[in-house]
Amino acid sequence: MGVKSKKPTISSKLREALIESGINQAELSRRTALTTGYIAMLINGKRGQKVSAETLIRLAKALDKPISYFLTSETHTGE
């Protein structure tokens, strides 16, 4: 029995980045000019992988991450 590793999703990467940055959804909303409802949908995977390039740019800038952070399958745990 092998352990299958799941490919990181935008929602999992966003959750990880929020934890690392120490900001909450309301602050991310303020920094990105995206609604808290939309951010919640992204975090909960309600948008799937369908996120515009402009949204990814806003998220990356607000969270001080390169855009590639959200597009690659590598995880960044800060270790």
MOZIFEN-V809367 format. One record per residue. N is the residue number from 1. SS is DSSP state (2 for helix, 1 for strand, 0 for the rest). Layout:
n=N ss=SS
n=N ss=SS
//
This chain:
n=1 ss=0
n=2 ss=0
n=3 ss=0
n=4 ss=0
n=5 ss=0
n=6 ss=0
n=7 ss=0
n=8 ss=0
n=9 ss=0
n=10 ss=2
n=11 ss=2
n=12 ss=2
n=13 ss=2
n=14 ss=2
n=15 ss=2
n=16 ss=2
n=17 ss=2
n=18 ss=2
n=19 ss=2
n=20 ss=2
n=21 ss=2
n=22 ss=0
n=23 ss=0
n=24 ss=0
n=25 ss=2
n=26 ss=2
n=27 ss=2
n=28 ss=2
n=29 ss=2
n=30 ss=2
n=31 ss=2
n=32 ss=2
n=33 ss=0
n=34 ss=0
n=35 ss=0
n=36 ss=2
n=37 ss=2
n=38 ss=2
n=39 ss=2
n=40 ss=2
n=41 ss=2
n=42 ss=2
n=43 ss=2
n=44 ss=0
n=45 ss=0
n=46 ss=0
n=47 ss=0
n=48 ss=0
n=49 ss=0
n=50 ss=0
n=51 ss=0
n=52 ss=0
n=53 ss=2
n=54 ss=2
n=55 ss=2
n=56 ss=2
n=57 ss=2
n=58 ss=2
n=59 ss=2
n=60 ss=2
n=61 ss=2
n=62 ss=2
n=63 ss=0
n=64 ss=0
n=65 ss=0
n=66 ss=0
n=67 ss=0
n=68 ss=2
n=69 ss=2
n=70 ss=2
n=71 ss=2
n=72 ss=0
n=73 ss=0
n=74 ss=0
n=75 ss=0
n=76 ss=0
n=77 ss=0
n=78 ss=0
n=79 ss=0
//
